[in-house]
Amino acid sequence: MERWEISNQEIESTEKLLLPENAHFPEDARDVIRCWHSVDVSACPGSGKTTVLLAKLKLLADRMTLKNGAGICVLSHTNVAVKEIKNRLSGYADKLIAYPNYIGTIQSFIDKFVTMPYLRNITGHNVQVIDDLPYVRQMLKRIYDEKKYEKLKYVIRNSYLSNKQFADIQTFVQALYLRDDGSLCVGNQKKALAGAGKPSTQQFNILIEDLLMKDGIIRFHDAYSYAQKAIDTLSETYTDLFPLRFRYVFIDEYQDCDIIQRKALMKIFDSEKCSVMNIGDPDQAIYNSSNSKVPDWDPRDGFLPIQTSCRYSQEIADAICKLKTGNKEILTFTGNTGIKPVLIVFDPKKIDRVLGGFISALETHGLHDCQGIYKAVGAVRKDTGAGLKIGSYWSEFDSFPKKQGDYNYWELVEQIKTCLLAGDLYKAECIVRKLLCRLFHYAKIVNADSGKEYTVYTIKKTLNEEYRDIYRQWIFDLSRLQNLNTENVDSFLRKEVNELLKIRNPQAVDVFEGLPEFFLDRTDFRTEKEACERNVFVDPIRGRRIMFDTIHGVKGETHDATLYLETDRQGASDLNRILPYFGTGKVGTSPLYDYSRKLAYVGMSRPRKLLCVAMQDKTYKKCEDKFVADWEIIDLRE
């Protein structure tokens, strides 16, 4: 590998290009920029590690073409991250976006270079789709349409009805898998649905083979399994090609790699034959299950730390350092500001006061800007059990997971109209059922048999069994609408939905009257960011917008102020489990302790100016002496 010397002048030129005016890379970041051999980089929250990576890529672009026409490889976990890297490279390092270079997600890389070649070899044809949703839809279709899956259908139906963990049959089926012992299991449930050799398990094996060999689709979970098998069979002749193609490899957010991805990447990229830089923060590894026994990424000996954060004050850094493993020091550019983190202590019976306490803290510390970024975050969105969750703090919080295009009534109406105009009545009917699910969700209408929310599959069953003739006429009349426009489709749907509900309950009121505004908001286009506006609380004092979200949802973000909400999981709160890290009691043996630690570390490291933590009084009583000195206390219990 080339061993380039990077001058201070070159680094200063990248600073002018990538950093705000008069800003500079700290010395530990410069050490990473100057390094060209294989090494791990452990970077604290707010360290600007992506910007450091971009600086290295800019310097690489200045030195290309590489020996023997080799390229570089940049991998991250999400398409959003990949898009950001590509966009920021545009204009000054465009050559890196073209062959022989590769910038993409880890999963797409493994699929392209490992899984797909392996599947072509064993099936004799190309797999067309690696996607959970089409996979589950086709799986359910085969289960319900083909008699050879009767035993499997019986097990799935009964297990789903007795299982409270999954919101709908679709997510239940998506979570099905085979253990190493061959038994059929679902999600994190310890007890198998059926043992190895049972008819239902055999039928599941046949189903997976049919989906692969006949339909050419697999799900992400199975892609991992096939990738693992592929990795074990990769010859050195094949893996030796990768270091020749990619001389420099950068893997961002490495702590989020699962064990299969780590094994694959280590086998593909021999760190002795090419330069491999794994960049991440082990303390932010929050995507592994709380019950996972797989060890987190441990940076290799000789790793380079970036301990300087550009995001928050030293007061916030000193607070969250207690949640780090290993070296507990974080330095900051900002230094001390005199603003302590704020602990909001509350009585659960008066939990609605917490938001007011947060607003009071914003006022006290001069955060008046209505355009600022203020977020309330928690670990648990919703839970079937008792205890605190995000929605406990604000009753209007909507925990229902949505994808763009699914959350808005008018967008679904538009999709139905488009399908009708194209003559695709089958697809139009599928969207009608999706629309009914959304309507019933917001109207809190549940399946009378199971007590659960309707899904596109359970609602189809109900319509076929209880309203077969009426619903068929419904769809027939919809297909014959004159002047197919949005208004006519809307008018038809409103009339028919209400008449449908009145069959069972003649006293039923107009279901559309009680639906949330964001669902009925008629907007021609809404971005994914705008879609989240449904979970925004507008404070009555200055009109600041406080967005509610999960910790997973805000990872990688920077806020002006963050309110961390105490939530409960499996009989105890996350804050209760992190108290030992602040010096109260011993860390328990359950993986939930470490998982809660990492979640708190991520959630509390988001704000630039003000960190607030909402803690219930019974938790506070265990640790109040640990927070008095370094935290400002707002007591809402009186």
N, C-alpha and C positions, 0 to 999 in steps of 0.2 A: 504494500500500500504506500501511496505517496505520503511523505512527511513534510507538509508545508509549514513554513514559519509565517505566523500571522502578526503583522505589525500593529502597533497602537493606532497608526494612521488609518489602517483598513477598518479596525473596529470602530473608530470614531466616525468613519463614513457610513457604516451600517447604523450607528446610533442616530445620525441625522436623518436617515431614511426611515427607520422603524420606530424611533422613540419620540415622545413629545419634546418640544423645544427645551434645550438645556438639560435634558435627562441623560443619564449615563448608565451603562451596565455596571453592576457591582463587580468586585474583583473575582468572586466565586463564579459568577456567570461568565466572565472573561476566560477563566480557566477552562470552562466547558467549550467555549467558542474556539479556543486554540487547540483543543484536543482532537486528534484524528485516529487514534487507535480504539480498539474495542473497550468499552467501559460502560458502566451503569451510572445514571445520573438520578440522584434523589433530590427532588425540588419541593420546597415548602409551598403552601397555598399563597397565591399572589406573587410568586417569584417571577412571573413572565416567561415561563419555560418555553412556551410556544414561540414567543418572540426571539428567544435565544436560539431555538431551532431554526427559525427563519433567517437569522443572521448567519448561521453556519451554511444554510442552503445558498444564500446570496454569495458567500465567499467561494462555495463550491462551483456555482454557476460561472463565476469569474474565471475559474481555472479549467473549465471543460473545453475541449473534449478529453475524457479520461483515456488511459492506456487501453489499447485493443478494443476501443469503442464501447467500453463498459458504461453503465449508468448508475443511478442512485435509486434507492427505494425508500419511500416514506409511508409509514403505516399508522393509522389511528383507528379508533373504534367506531366512530359515527360518521355518516355522510356529511353532517353539519361541520364537524371538525375538518374533514378532508376538503370540503368546499371553502372553508375559511383559509386553509393553507394555500390552496390553489389561487384564491382571489388575491391574497396578500403577496403572492409571488408574481402575479401578473404585472407586467410593465418593467420589471427589473431582473426577473429570472425566468422568463417564458420558456426557455429551452428545457427547463426541468420538468415541464408538464408533458413533453412529447417523448416518444421512444428515443433511446432505450431506457428511459426512466419510468418509474411507476409510483404514482401517488394514489392511494386508495385505502379502503378499510381493511383491517386484518382479515375479517371474514371473507370479503370478496377475493383477497389475495389467495387465501387457503383454498377457497372454492375453485378458483381459476387454475391454480398451479398444482393442487394436490387432489382435492376431492373429485373434481370433474374428470381428470385423466384416469383416475382409479375406477370410477363408475363406468366410463366408456370401455375400459378394459374388461370389466366383469359382466356388463350387460350387452355390450356390442352396439349400443346406441347412445346418443346424447341425452342426458337428463335436461329437461326443458325448464323446470321451475324449482327453485329452492325458496319456499315461502310457506309460512305457517297457515295463513288464511285459506288459500286454494287447496292446500293439503287437507286441512280439517274438513272443508266443505266436501271434497271428493271422498274422504274417508267416511263421513256420515252418510253420504249418498249411497255408497257401496253397502254400508252396514244395514241401512233401512231397505234397500232395493233388492239385495241378493240374499237368497235363503241360506246360502252356505255360511253366513255369519250370524245365524240365529242365536247360538249360545253366547257369542260375544255381545250381541245386542242386548240380550237378557241381563248379562253381568253389568254392562255399562249403564243401562237404564236404572237398575236397582241400586247400584253403587252411587250414581249421581243423585238420586232422590234422597238417599240417606246421608249424603255428604254436604256439609254446610260451608265447605271451604271455597267452592267455586260458584261464581255468579250465574253461569249458564252452561249448557251442555257443550257448547263450542270450546270454552276454556278448559272444561273437564277432559274432553277427548284430546285436546292439544297437549295435556299434561301426562297422557298415558305413555308408558315406556316399559321396556323389559330390563329387569335387573341382571346382574352378571350370573345369577343362579338360574336364569330363565323364567322367573315368575313375572306375572303381569302386575304392574304397580301404577300408581297415579300420584303426581306431585311429591310432597314430602311425607305422605302417609306411610307409616312404618309397616303396617299390615298389608300384605299383597292382596290384590283383588282375586287372583287365581294363581295357583302354583304351576311350576313347569310341568308340561305334559298334559295339563287339563285342556279339554276341548276349546274353551274360550281363548286360552293362551295360544294354542295351535292356530286357531282362526285369526288371531291378531298377527301372528307371524306371516300367515298367508296373505293377509290384508296389506301389510307393509310391502311384501314382495310384489303384489299386484300393483300397488301404487307406484312402485319403482319401475317394474318391468313393462307394465301395460300403459300407465298414465304418464310416466316420466316425470314424476314429482316427488320430492322429499321435503321434510320440514327441517328447520334449523337444528333441532336436537339430533335428528338422524344424520344430518350433515356432519356434525361433530363426531358421531360414531364412525361414519365412513372415513372421515379424515384420520381418526385414530388408527383404523385398519390400514389406511393408505400409508401413514407414517411408518408403521411397522414393516411395511413391504417395500418402502422406497429403497432403491439401490443406491450405492455410493456413486455409481455412474451418473444417475439422475441428479442427486443432491449436489454433486460437484459442479454442475452447470450453473447453479445460482450465484456462487461467489464470482464466477466469470462474467455473468450478466450484471450483477449488482455489487459494485466495489464498496459502496457506503450505504449502510442500512440504518434508518432511524425509526424507532418504534415509540410513539407517543402514548401517554397514559398506560404504561406497561403494567401498572398494578391492577388494571381491570382485565387483563388476560386471564382466562381460565386455564386449567392445567393442560387441556388438550392443545389450546393455542400456544402455550409456552413450549410444550414438547415439539410441536410442529415447527415453530420458529427456530428453536435451537437446532433441530435436525436440518432444516433448510439452509440456515445461515450459520456456517461454521465461523465462529469468532476468531479463529486462527487464520482463516483464509480470506476474510473480508472484515471491514470495520463495522461493528454492530454497536450502536448506542441505544440502550433501553432507557427511556426517560419517564419518570413517574414519581409517585409518592406512596410508599407502602401503607401509610396511615390513612390514605383515602381510598382504600380498596373496599368499597361498599357494595359491589355488585355480586359478590359471592353470597350464597345463602347464609342466614344467621345460624343454620344448623350444619353448615359445611365443615368437613374435617380436612379439606384441602388446604395446605399451608399457603399463606400469602406470599407474594413475591418478596424475596430477601435480596437486596442489591449485592452484587458480587464484591469480594474484597477489593479494596482500592477504588471504590466508587467515588464519584465527584459529587459533593453536596452543593446545593444552592440554598443557603440558609437566610438569604436576604429577601424580604417581602416588600413589594412596592405598593401593597394594597392598604394595610391597616396600621393603626397606631401601635406603639410599643405596649400600651396597656392591654389591648386586645391580644397581641402576640403572647404576652406573659400569661394571660388567662388560658389560651388554647394550648400553650406549650405543655401543660400538665397532661394533655390527652395524647401526646406524642410518645412513641417508643424510641428507645435508643437516645440519641442526642436531643435534648429537650430545649435547645436554644433556637430562637428565631429572632433575627435582627430585622429592623425596619428602616426604610428611608425616612419615614415620617417622624420617628422618634416619639417621645412622650408629648401628648397633647393636653394633659390634664383632665381628660374625659375618661372616667372609669367605666368599665362594663356595668350594665344595670341589671340587677336581679329583681324581677317583679314577683312578689310572693302573694299568692291568692288562696282564697277559700273556694274549693270546687263548687260549692253551692252558689257562689257569686262569680262564676267563671266569666260571665259576660263583661266584667269589669276590666279584664286583662287588656283588651284593645284600647280602652280609655287610658290605662296606665302607660301603654306604649306611646300613644299620642302625646300624653303629658311629658314623657321623656324626650320626644322629638321637639316639643316646644321648649323645654328647659335648656336643651343643648343647641338651640338655634337652627334646627333642621326644618326650615319653613318652606323650602323650595317645592312647589307643587309638581315640578317636573322631575323631582328626585326619584330614585328607585328604592322603594320600601317594601320589604317582604316579610311575611310571617310563615315560618317553615316548621314542619314536623315530620317525625319518622313514620307515623301510622296515618294513612289516609282514611281508612275505614277498617273496622274490625267487627266480626260477628259477636265477639265477647264484650264483657263490660269493661269500663275504663275510659281513660281519656284518649281522644283522637283529634285530628285537626278540626273536624266539624263540631267538636264540643265547644270550641272557642267562638265560633261564628256559625249560627244555625243555617245560614244561606250558602255555606260552603257546599259545592257540588263535587262529590267524590267519584261520580260515574265516569269511567275512562272513555274518552272520545278520540276519534281520529278526525282530521280535517274533512269536512263534507258530511259528517254524520251528526254533528251537534246542532245544526240549524235546519229548521223546518223548510224554509224556502229553498235551500240547496237540494234537499231531498225531493221536493216537489219538482224542481228543475230537472233533476235526474230522471224522474218518472216521465215527465213530458218529453225529454230527449229520446228515451227508449221507445215511447209510443210513436213518435215521429219517424223513428228508424224501423218501426214494425216489429220490435223485439218485445213482445208481450210477456214472455217468460221472465226476462230481466226486470221489466217494469213491475211485475207482481212480486218479485224478490225484494225490490226496493220498497214497495208498499208495506210488506211485512216488517222491514227494517224501520220504516216510519212509525208503524204501530208500536213497535218495541220502545221507541224513543218517547212517543206520546204517553204510553202506559207507565214508563219509568217516571216521567215528570209528574204525571197525575197520580202516582203511587198506587196503580192498579196492578195487582200481582196475580200469578197463576193460582187459581183456587185449589188445585190438587196438591201442588208442592209448596205453596206459600212463598215461592221464589219469584224473582222478576222474570218476565217473558224473554225468550230469545227468539231469533228468526226461525228456529226449529220447533220449539215448544209452541209458539204461536201458530205455526203451520198445522201442527197436530190438533190444536184446539179448534182452529177454523175448519179443518176437514171433518172433525168428529161432531162438532156442535152447530156449525153454521155453514155446512158444506154447500147447500143449494143457494143460500143467500149470498155467500161470498163468491161463488162462481158467477152469479148474475152481476154482482158488484164489478168484477174484473171485466166481464163481457161489456157491460155498460161503459166502463172506463175506456175500453178500446174503441168504442163507437162515438166518443165525444166529438161534437162538431167544434170547429175552430179551436184546435189544440193549442192553447196558450196557457201561461202560468195561472192566470186568474181563473179560468174554467176548471183546470185540474184542482186548484185550491178549493174552489167552491164545491166541487164534487166530493172531495175527500172529507171536508168538514161535515157535510150533510150525511154521508154514509157512515163515518166513524161514530157520530152521535147516535144515529139510528141503530147501529150495531150494539152500542152500549145499553140502549134502552130496551133491548130484547130481554136481557137479564134483569135490568133495573129500570122500570118505567119512570121512576122519579129522578133518574140521572140528569144532572145539569150539563150544560155545554162544557165538554172536557177542555176546550180551547181557552176558556175563561181563566182557568187557574194555572196556565203554563208560564214558566219564567220568561222574562222579557228577552233574554239573550237567545233563547230558542226560537222565538218568533220575530226576532229582529231581522227586518228585510234589508239585507246588504248584498250587493251584487258579488262582492269579493271580500273575503276575510282571510288574512294570513293566519298561520298557526299561532303566532304570538297574540294576535287579536282574538283568537278563539278562546284564549285563556282569560280574557277579560271578564268572563262570567264569575270568576272567583276573586274579584276586586272589591274591597271595602273602601268607600270614599269617606274620609273623616269629615265631620261636620264643621271643623274649625277653619281649616284652610283649603279643604278640597284635595288633600294629598291622597293618592291612590295606594292602598296597601294590598298587595297581592298575596294570596294564600297559595302555598305550593308544598310539595314534598321535598325532602332533602335530596333525593335522587333527581328531582326535577330541576334543582338549582345548582347542582354540581358544575363547577366551572364558571359560575356567574360572579359578578361583583355588584354589591348593593351599597347604597348610601347608609342604610340602617337595616338591621335584620333582627326580627323577633323570633327566638327559638322557643318552640312550644313543647312542653313536656307531654309525652304520649305514652300509652301503656301497650305492652306486648307480652303475652304469655304470663300474666299474673303479676307483673311488676313494670314500673315505668323505666324509660331509658335514662332519665336523670338519676333515678335511684341506683341504677347499675353503674353509672360513671362516678359516683361519689368516692369510691375507693381511690380513684386516680387523683382526687383532690385531697387525699389523706384521711378519709373517713372509712374505716373498716378494711376488709380484705377483698381482693378481687375474687369473685366466684369462679367455679370450674366450668360453668356453662359457657358455650361459645357466644351467647347473647351479651355477655359482659364486653368482650372485645368488639363485637359488632356494634353495640351501642356507643362504645368509645369512638369508633371510626365515624359513625353517623354524626355524633356530636361535634367531632373535630371538623368534619366537612361543613356542617350547618353553621357552626359558630365562626368559621373563618371567611364568611362571605362579605361582611360589611367593611366599608372604607372608614366610616366615621363613628358609628354607634352600634354596639352589640347589646341586645336585651335578651334575657332569658326568663321565661315564665315558669315558675316552680310552685307547685302546690304546697300548702303549709305542712303536711305530714312529711314530705321530703325535706323541706327546709329545716324542720326541727332536728333532723339527724346531723345537720352540717353547718348550722348558722355561724358557728365560730370560724369556719374555714373561708367565709365570704365577706365577713365584716370589714376587713382591712383593705382589700383590693377591689371591692365592688360597691357600687352605690345601691342601696336597698330602697325599693318602693314597696311598702307594705299595704296591700289592699284588703287585709283581713278585717279591719275595723268596720 
